[in-house]
């Protein structure tokens, strides 16, 4: 698992994960699974997109951007 921060990729229009080593995942696709750090624990989820934008299934958060996540790499 690799840990990073969710960011928007303005060039591709996709969500991405920025890792501490200054590299990125390379653009997330609908259905990509990951864990998000919420309430001091890892919560499994997947990313999706609808007419309102990107969201995490089963997770209620104000904004995606800047959220701590981990993904299998």
MODELLER restraints for C-alpha pairs under 7 A, 6 or more apart:
rsr = mdl.restraints
at = mdl.atoms
rsr.add(forms.Gaussian(group=physical.xy_distance, feature=features.Distance(at['CA:1:A'], at['CA:70:A']), mean=6.11, stdev=0.5))
rsr.add(forms.Gaussian(group=physical.xy_distance, feature=features.Distance(at['CA:1:A'], at['CA:71:A']), mean=5.26, stdev=0.5))
rsr.add(forms.Gaussian(group=physical.xy_distance, feature=features.Distance(at['CA:1:A'], at['CA:72:A']), mean=4.36, stdev=0.5))
rsr.add(forms.Gaussian(group=physical.xy_distance, feature=features.Distance(at['CA:1:A'], at['CA:73:A']), mean=5.90, stdev=0.5))
rsr.add(forms.Gaussian(group=physical.xy_distance, feature=features.Distance(at['CA:2:A'], at['CA:70:A']), mean=5.28, stdev=0.5))
rsr.add(forms.Gaussian(group=physical.xy_distance, feature=features.Distance(at['CA:2:A'], at['CA:71:A']), mean=5.38, stdev=0.5))
rsr.add(forms.Gaussian(group=physical.xy_distance, feature=features.Distance(at['CA:2:A'], at['CA:72:A']), mean=6.13, stdev=0.5))
rsr.add(forms.Gaussian(group=physical.xy_distance, feature=features.Distance(at['CA:2:A'], at['CA:73:A']), mean=6.08, stdev=0.5))
rsr.add(forms.Gaussian(group=physical.xy_distance, feature=features.Distance(at['CA:3:A'], at['CA:19:A']), mean=6.48, stdev=0.5))
rsr.add(forms.Gaussian(group=physical.xy_distance, feature=features.Distance(at['CA:3:A'], at['CA:69:A']), mean=5.73, stdev=0.5))
rsr.add(forms.Gaussian(group=physical.xy_distance, feature=features.Distance(at['CA:3:A'], at['CA:70:A']), mean=4.10, stdev=0.5))
rsr.add(forms.Gaussian(group=physical.xy_distance, feature=features.Distance(at['CA:3:A'], at['CA:71:A']), mean=6.53, stdev=0.5))
rsr.add(forms.Gaussian(group=physical.xy_distance, feature=features.Distance(at['CA:4:A'], at['CA:17:A']), mean=5.76, stdev=0.5))
rsr.add(forms.Gaussian(group=physical.xy_distance, feature=features.Distance(at['CA:4:A'], at['CA:18:A']), mean=5.33, stdev=0.5))
rsr.add(forms.Gaussian(group=physical.xy_distance, feature=features.Distance(at['CA:4:A'], at['CA:19:A']), mean=4.37, stdev=0.5))
rsr.add(forms.Gaussian(group=physical.xy_distance, feature=features.Distance(at['CA:4:A'], at['CA:20:A']), mean=6.49, stdev=0.5))
rsr.add(forms.Gaussian(group=physical.xy_distance, feature=features.Distance(at['CA:4:A'], at['CA:68:A']), mean=5.86, stdev=0.5))
rsr.add(forms.Gaussian(group=physical.xy_distance, feature=features.Distance(at['CA:4:A'], at['CA:69:A']), mean=5.57, stdev=0.5))
rsr.add(forms.Gaussian(group=physical.xy_distance, feature=features.Distance(at['CA:4:A'], at['CA:70:A']), mean=6.14, stdev=0.5))
rsr.add(forms.Gaussian(group=physical.xy_distance, feature=features.Distance(at['CA:5:A'], at['CA:17:A']), mean=5.32, stdev=0.5))
rsr.add(forms.Gaussian(group=physical.xy_distance, feature=features.Distance(at['CA:5:A'], at['CA:18:A']), mean=5.24, stdev=0.5))
rsr.add(forms.Gaussian(group=physical.xy_distance, feature=features.Distance(at['CA:5:A'], at['CA:19:A']), mean=6.61, stdev=0.5))
rsr.add(forms.Gaussian(group=physical.xy_distance, feature=features.Distance(at['CA:5:A'], at['CA:66:A']), mean=5.40, stdev=0.5))
rsr.add(forms.Gaussian(group=physical.xy_distance, feature=features.Distance(at['CA:5:A'], at['CA:67:A']), mean=5.44, stdev=0.5))
rsr.add(forms.Gaussian(group=physical.xy_distance, feature=features.Distance(at['CA:5:A'], at['CA:68:A']), mean=4.72, stdev=0.5))
rsr.add(forms.Gaussian(group=physical.xy_distance, feature=features.Distance(at['CA:5:A'], at['CA:69:A']), mean=5.92, stdev=0.5))
rsr.add(forms.Gaussian(group=physical.xy_distance, feature=features.Distance(at['CA:6:A'], at['CA:15:A']), mean=6.89, stdev=0.5))
rsr.add(forms.Gaussian(group=physical.xy_distance, feature=features.Distance(at['CA:6:A'], at['CA:16:A']), mean=5.78, stdev=0.5))
rsr.add(forms.Gaussian(group=physical.xy_distance, feature=features.Distance(at['CA:6:A'], at['CA:17:A']), mean=4.60, stdev=0.5))
rsr.add(forms.Gaussian(group=physical.xy_distance, feature=features.Distance(at['CA:6:A'], at['CA:18:A']), mean=6.44, stdev=0.5))
rsr.add(forms.Gaussian(group=physical.xy_distance, feature=features.Distance(at['CA:6:A'], at['CA:64:A']), mean=6.46, stdev=0.5))
rsr.add(forms.Gaussian(group=physical.xy_distance, feature=features.Distance(at['CA:6:A'], at['CA:65:A']), mean=5.12, stdev=0.5))
rsr.add(forms.Gaussian(group=physical.xy_distance, feature=features.Distance(at['CA:6:A'], at['CA:66:A']), mean=5.31, stdev=0.5))
rsr.add(forms.Gaussian(group=physical.xy_distance, feature=features.Distance(at['CA:6:A'], at['CA:67:A']), mean=5.44, stdev=0.5))
rsr.add(forms.Gaussian(group=physical.xy_distance, feature=features.Distance(at['CA:6:A'], at['CA:68:A']), mean=6.64, stdev=0.5))
rsr.add(forms.Gaussian(group=physical.xy_distance, feature=features.Distance(at['CA:6:A'], at['CA:69:A']), mean=6.85, stdev=0.5))
rsr.add(forms.Gaussian(group=physical.xy_distance, feature=features.Distance(at['CA:7:A'], at['CA:15:A']), mean=5.91, stdev=0.5))
rsr.add(forms.Gaussian(group=physical.xy_distance, feature=features.Distance(at['CA:7:A'], at['CA:16:A']), mean=5.29, stdev=0.5))
rsr.add(forms.Gaussian(group=physical.xy_distance, feature=features.Distance(at['CA:7:A'], at['CA:17:A']), mean=5.82, stdev=0.5))
rsr.add(forms.Gaussian(group=physical.xy_distance, feature=features.Distance(at['CA:7:A'], at['CA:18:A']), mean=6.63, stdev=0.5))
rsr.add(forms.Gaussian(group=physical.xy_distance, feature=features.Distance(at['CA:7:A'], at['CA:65:A']), mean=4.97, stdev=0.5))
rsr.add(forms.Gaussian(group=physical.xy_distance, feature=features.Distance(at['CA:7:A'], at['CA:66:A']), mean=6.24, stdev=0.5))
rsr.add(forms.Gaussian(group=physical.xy_distance, feature=features.Distance(at['CA:8:A'], at['CA:14:A']), mean=6.25, stdev=0.5))
rsr.add(forms.Gaussian(group=physical.xy_distance, feature=features.Distance(at['CA:8:A'], at['CA:15:A']), mean=4.65, stdev=0.5))
rsr.add(forms.Gaussian(group=physical.xy_distance, feature=features.Distance(at['CA:8:A'], at['CA:16:A']), mean=5.95, stdev=0.5))
rsr.add(forms.Gaussian(group=physical.xy_distance, feature=features.Distance(at['CA:8:A'], at['CA:65:A']), mean=6.77, stdev=0.5))
rsr.add(forms.Gaussian(group=physical.xy_distance, feature=features.Distance(at['CA:9:A'], at['CA:15:A']), mean=5.72, stdev=0.5))
rsr.add(forms.Gaussian(group=physical.xy_distance, feature=features.Distance(at['CA:9:A'], at['CA:16:A']), mean=6.13, stdev=0.5))
rsr.add(forms.Gaussian(group=physical.xy_distance, feature=features.Distance(at['CA:14:A'], at['CA:27:A']), mean=5.67, stdev=0.5))
rsr.add(forms.Gaussian(group=physical.xy_distance, feature=features.Distance(at['CA:14:A'], at['CA:28:A']), mean=6.21, stdev=0.5))
rsr.add(forms.Gaussian(group=physical.xy_distance, feature=features.Distance(at['CA:15:A'], at['CA:27:A']), mean=5.86, stdev=0.5))
rsr.add(forms.Gaussian(group=physical.xy_distance, feature=features.Distance(at['CA:15:A'], at['CA:28:A']), mean=5.49, stdev=0.5))
rsr.add(forms.Gaussian(group=physical.xy_distance, feature=features.Distance(at['CA:16:A'], at['CA:24:A']), mean=6.77, stdev=0.5))
rsr.add(forms.Gaussian(group=physical.xy_distance, feature=features.Distance(at['CA:16:A'], at['CA:25:A']), mean=6.12, stdev=0.5))
rsr.add(forms.Gaussian(group=physical.xy_distance, feature=features.Distance(at['CA:16:A'], at['CA:26:A']), mean=6.30, stdev=0.5))
rsr.add(forms.Gaussian(group=physical.xy_distance, feature=features.Distance(at['CA:16:A'], at['CA:27:A']), mean=4.63, stdev=0.5))
rsr.add(forms.Gaussian(group=physical.xy_distance, feature=features.Distance(at['CA:16:A'], at['CA:28:A']), mean=5.43, stdev=0.5))
rsr.add(forms.Gaussian(group=physical.xy_distance, feature=features.Distance(at['CA:17:A'], at['CA:24:A']), mean=5.48, stdev=0.5))
rsr.add(forms.Gaussian(group=physical.xy_distance, feature=features.Distance(at['CA:17:A'], at['CA:25:A']), mean=5.33, stdev=0.5))
rsr.add(forms.Gaussian(group=physical.xy_distance, feature=features.Distance(at['CA:18:A'], at['CA:24:A']), mean=4.48, stdev=0.5))
rsr.add(forms.Gaussian(group=physical.xy_distance, feature=features.Distance(at['CA:18:A'], at['CA:25:A']), mean=6.69, stdev=0.5))
rsr.add(forms.Gaussian(group=physical.xy_distance, feature=features.Distance(at['CA:30:A'], at['CA:47:A']), mean=5.60, stdev=0.5))
rsr.add(forms.Gaussian(group=physical.xy_distance, feature=features.Distance(at['CA:30:A'], at['CA:48:A']), mean=4.49, stdev=0.5))
rsr.add(forms.Gaussian(group=physical.xy_distance, feature=features.Distance(at['CA:30:A'], at['CA:49:A']), mean=6.40, stdev=0.5))
rsr.add(forms.Gaussian(group=physical.xy_distance, feature=features.Distance(at['CA:31:A'], at['CA:46:A']), mean=5.57, stdev=0.5))
rsr.add(forms.Gaussian(group=physical.xy_distance, feature=features.Distance(at['CA:31:A'], at['CA:47:A']), mean=5.55, stdev=0.5))
rsr.add(forms.Gaussian(group=physical.xy_distance, feature=features.Distance(at['CA:31:A'], at['CA:48:A']), mean=5.86, stdev=0.5))
rsr.add(forms.Gaussian(group=physical.xy_distance, feature=features.Distance(at['CA:32:A'], at['CA:46:A']), mean=5.35, stdev=0.5))
rsr.add(forms.Gaussian(group=physical.xy_distance, feature=features.Distance(at['CA:32:A'], at['CA:47:A']), mean=5.64, stdev=0.5))
rsr.add(forms.Gaussian(group=physical.xy_distance, feature=features.Distance(at['CA:33:A'], at['CA:45:A']), mean=5.82, stdev=0.5))
rsr.add(forms.Gaussian(group=physical.xy_distance, feature=features.Distance(at['CA:33:A'], at['CA:46:A']), mean=4.11, stdev=0.5))
rsr.add(forms.Gaussian(group=physical.xy_distance, feature=features.Distance(at['CA:33:A'], at['CA:47:A']), mean=6.59, stdev=0.5))
rsr.add(forms.Gaussian(group=physical.xy_distance, feature=features.Distance(at['CA:34:A'], at['CA:44:A']), mean=5.95, stdev=0.5))
rsr.add(forms.Gaussian(group=physical.xy_distance, feature=features.Distance(at['CA:34:A'], at['CA:45:A']), mean=5.61, stdev=0.5))
rsr.add(forms.Gaussian(group=physical.xy_distance, feature=features.Distance(at['CA:34:A'], at['CA:46:A']), mean=5.82, stdev=0.5))
rsr.add(forms.Gaussian(group=physical.xy_distance, feature=features.Distance(at['CA:34:A'], at['CA:69:A']), mean=6.76, stdev=0.5))
rsr.add(forms.Gaussian(group=physical.xy_distance, feature=features.Distance(at['CA:34:A'], at['CA:70:A']), mean=5.77, stdev=0.5))
rsr.add(forms.Gaussian(group=physical.xy_distance, feature=features.Distance(at['CA:34:A'], at['CA:71:A']), mean=4.74, stdev=0.5))
rsr.add(forms.Gaussian(group=physical.xy_distance, feature=features.Distance(at['CA:35:A'], at['CA:42:A']), mean=5.68, stdev=0.5))
rsr.add(forms.Gaussian(group=physical.xy_distance, feature=features.Distance(at['CA:35:A'], at['CA:43:A']), mean=5.14, stdev=0.5))
rsr.add(forms.Gaussian(group=physical.xy_distance, feature=features.Distance(at['CA:35:A'], at['CA:44:A']), mean=4.27, stdev=0.5))
rsr.add(forms.Gaussian(group=physical.xy_distance, feature=features.Distance(at['CA:35:A'], at['CA:45:A']), mean=5.72, stdev=0.5))
rsr.add(forms.Gaussian(group=physical.xy_distance, feature=features.Distance(at['CA:35:A'], at['CA:69:A']), mean=5.49, stdev=0.5))
rsr.add(forms.Gaussian(group=physical.xy_distance, feature=features.Distance(at['CA:35:A'], at['CA:70:A']), mean=5.28, stdev=0.5))
rsr.add(forms.Gaussian(group=physical.xy_distance, feature=features.Distance(at['CA:35:A'], at['CA:71:A']), mean=6.56, stdev=0.5))
rsr.add(forms.Gaussian(group=physical.xy_distance, feature=features.Distance(at['CA:36:A'], at['CA:42:A']), mean=5.50, stdev=0.5))
rsr.add(forms.Gaussian(group=physical.xy_distance, feature=features.Distance(at['CA:36:A'], at['CA:43:A']), mean=5.25, stdev=0.5))
rsr.add(forms.Gaussian(group=physical.xy_distance, feature=features.Distance(at['CA:36:A'], at['CA:44:A']), mean=6.50, stdev=0.5))
rsr.add(forms.Gaussian(group=physical.xy_distance, feature=features.Distance(at['CA:36:A'], at['CA:68:A']), mean=5.97, stdev=0.5))
rsr.add(forms.Gaussian(group=physical.xy_distance, feature=features.Distance(at['CA:36:A'], at['CA:69:A']), mean=4.34, stdev=0.5))
rsr.add(forms.Gaussian(group=physical.xy_distance, feature=features.Distance(at['CA:36:A'], at['CA:70:A']), mean=6.55, stdev=0.5))
rsr.add(forms.Gaussian(group=physical.xy_distance, feature=features.Distance(at['CA:37:A'], at['CA:43:A']), mean=6.28, stdev=0.5))
rsr.add(forms.Gaussian(group=physical.xy_distance, feature=features.Distance(at['CA:37:A'], at['CA:68:A']), mean=5.65, stdev=0.5))
rsr.add(forms.Gaussian(group=physical.xy_distance, feature=features.Distance(at['CA:37:A'], at['CA:69:A']), mean=6.03, stdev=0.5))
rsr.add(forms.Gaussian(group=physical.xy_distance, feature=features.Distance(at['CA:45:A'], at['CA:56:A']), mean=6.20, stdev=0.5))
rsr.add(forms.Gaussian(group=physical.xy_distance, feature=features.Distance(at['CA:45:A'], at['CA:57:A']), mean=5.72, stdev=0.5))
rsr.add(forms.Gaussian(group=physical.xy_distance, feature=features.Distance(at['CA:45:A'], at['CA:58:A']), mean=6.72, stdev=0.5))
rsr.add(forms.Gaussian(group=physical.xy_distance, feature=features.Distance(at['CA:46:A'], at['CA:56:A']), mean=5.61, stdev=0.5))
rsr.add(forms.Gaussian(group=physical.xy_distance, feature=features.Distance(at['CA:46:A'], at['CA:57:A']), mean=5.65, stdev=0.5))
rsr.add(forms.Gaussian(group=physical.xy_distance, feature=features.Distance(at['CA:47:A'], at['CA:54:A']), mean=6.94, stdev=0.5))
rsr.add(forms.Gaussian(group=physical.xy_distance, feature=features.Distance(at['CA:47:A'], at['CA:55:A']), mean=5.79, stdev=0.5))
rsr.add(forms.Gaussian(group=physical.xy_distance, feature=features.Distance(at['CA:47:A'], at['CA:56:A']), mean=4.62, stdev=0.5))
rsr.add(forms.Gaussian(group=physical.xy_distance, feature=features.Distance(at['CA:47:A'], at['CA:57:A']), mean=6.36, stdev=0.5))
rsr.add(forms.Gaussian(group=physical.xy_distance, feature=features.Distance(at['CA:48:A'], at['CA:54:A']), mean=5.71, stdev=0.5))
rsr.add(forms.Gaussian(group=physical.xy_distance, feature=features.Distance(at['CA:48:A'], at['CA:55:A']), mean=5.51, stdev=0.5))
rsr.add(forms.Gaussian(group=physical.xy_distance, feature=features.Distance(at['CA:48:A'], at['CA:56:A']), mean=6.23, stdev=0.5))
rsr.add(forms.Gaussian(group=physical.xy_distance, feature=features.Distance(at['CA:49:A'], at['CA:55:A']), mean=6.04, stdev=0.5))
rsr.add(forms.Gaussian(group=physical.xy_distance, feature=features.Distance(at['CA:55:A'], at['CA:64:A']), mean=6.99, stdev=0.5))
